[in-house]
């Protein structure tokens, strides 16, 4: 009789425990799913909806170029010519655009063409570099070191002590879901700050990263962010990592 009573007592207890476990697993998986989506946003695999300004301010492009290039007037002037007459600029630079698979400006908005022009001008003159989402750490550091020398930043990327092996070990220890390239960018960004330098990115709405270097100066960084926002695009400095299923990041600041 006593055993019979225990049996009926055990059933609701077992149901309760099962429900608690199910809720716990559901919350954990939901958290992981949200973290995965945030990581995909951060890596450029998904795009955050962003309202474009009513009027695109093309005057910001030469200003952005000047800041990132430390006042290179030649490419700033070239950027200005593109912003004034993008069709004529395209005709004079068909070969460069063909490398991106753009053979005609039909169906391409002026704002897209000018933004890509800015990226290419900075990259071609070694003020920025565009890397694939699965680029090896050594190649990232090599290109960033080239930029540092170009703009006169007193930093040697080799002294940061960052390599693929170190990044992979950190990812394994922390159970991270980031790609090794994204993890490397986060490590590089963190290591540069105490040295007075900042790693920035120019968003081109793809799964590649356009990177540049500048001084760790909040005013300068905020100026670049504001200028990009006036154009309806994003320049940012946030490289955050997903740790234990929780993505530690804030949305790109709308300043």
Buried (B, 14 or more C-beta within 10 A) or exposed (E): EEEEEEEEEEEEEEEEEEEEEEEEEEEEEEBBEEBBEBBBBBBBEEEEEBEEEEEBBBEBBBBBBBBBBEEBEEBBEBBBBBBEEBEEBBEEBEEBBEEEEBEEBEEBEBBBBBBBBBBBBBBEBBBBBBBEBEBBBBBBBEBBBBBBEBBEBEBEBEEBEBBBEBBBEBBEEBEBBBBBBBBBBBBBBBBBEEBEBBBBBBBBEEEEBBBBBBEBEEEBBEBBBBBBBBBBBBBBBBBBBBBEBEBEBEEBBEE
